[in-house]
Amino acid sequence: MLSIFPKDHVDKEGSPFWSGPKRAPSHIEFDANNETHVEFIMSYANLVAFGLSIPECRDINKIREMAASAQVKPYVPKKIKVKLPGEEENKNQEPEPAAPEDEELLVQL
């Protein structure tokens, strides 16, 4: 999200994008010694395992060991452009003239 909408991003009115109920996400480093981090990993992994009908693992020490030893590639954000509602470009173009065969069909109708 931050690669598309940086913390200083403003909308078309010039108001900060990250304001009101929208809060900018922040990066958290995984800590295998933090009980909350390990419990989140265990819960999420077991939800995915249940959904895929594979055996779940409830041994928190084994989860901690696997998570601590996991090698994760650094995140590289994709370069994409997102148009928000109301920010679409107005295409003030003349409608294309009807083709001759379309005009004949309209006259017949």
SULNORCOR-V472000 format. One record per pair of residues at least 24 apart in sequence whose C-alpha atoms are under 6 Angstrom apart, sorted by the first residue. I is the first residue (numbers start at 1). GAP is how many residues later the second one is. If there is no record, write none. Layout:
# SULNORCOR-V472000
i-><I/I>
gap-><GAP/GAP>
This chain:
# SULNORCOR-V472000
i-><32/32>
gap-><32/36>
